[in-house]
């Protein structure tokens, strides 16, 4: 939503959606605000605990059933498997997404990879539509007056009709833009230690064709999953920036990582938001 500074100050039940690449400070800010009566809604946590919980467990059980001892114990209900997802440990979600490529190198085949990508997309959309319900719970059950919606880096990739309008109706959308130095650091870190990511299918197909042609690879099953994920991240990063910027221009506001790091407490964050609203009005 677009507000005047006066309207923002008078907004007694503030709700802010934080948008940007992983690593720009969304979760750090959310954790800080939790100490000042802001309810922290983690989209990734909701995805893992509500919408992907069963698919994640199914994939783990599929692996476990290949081990004779575990297979017998599972079939006889002698053991059970469950997720232990927390705000600070979302590894089951990223492990489920996985990396595309050679199964012998820990990769996932194209058909299965796209199936998991689709499930993640649907889960992220559903988690965003849950925001108003959790705003109500935060206020009525837990007594939090304010709400911070900490969304995944792939929000800009979803292309779901009506979703951004929905979020803008219920929250102030704030895009955290990485400075040039922070961009370089994020890319360097992700290239050296790649992690599973969500890709728009059209982007994935396009980049696969380029990568396989460049490497002289005829089959996806021959791709080194770590090499491909490292190679594709800078390209994904660059394509997301104009998407974030377009969302912020139409529905919200933009701050830089350099500005955000100076907001050391709730008062500093609110002052920053007022400055941003004023300069973009």
Secondary structure as UniProt FT lines:
FT   HELIX           5..10
FT   STRAND          15..19
FT   TURN            22..23
FT   HELIX           26..34
FT   TURN            35..37
FT   STRAND          38..42
FT   HELIX           43..46
FT   HELIX           47..51
FT   HELIX           53..64
FT   TURN            65..66
FT   HELIX           68..75
FT   TURN            76..77
FT   TURN            87..88
FT   HELIX           91..97
FT   HELIX           103..105
FT   HELIX           110..129
FT   HELIX           131..140
FT   STRAND          146..150
FT   TURN            153..154
FT   HELIX           155..157
FT   TURN            161..162
FT   HELIX           163..170
FT   STRAND          172..177
FT   HELIX           180..192
FT   HELIX           201..215
FT   HELIX           220..222
FT   HELIX           225..251
FT   STRAND          252..256
FT   HELIX           257..261
FT   HELIX           266..279
//
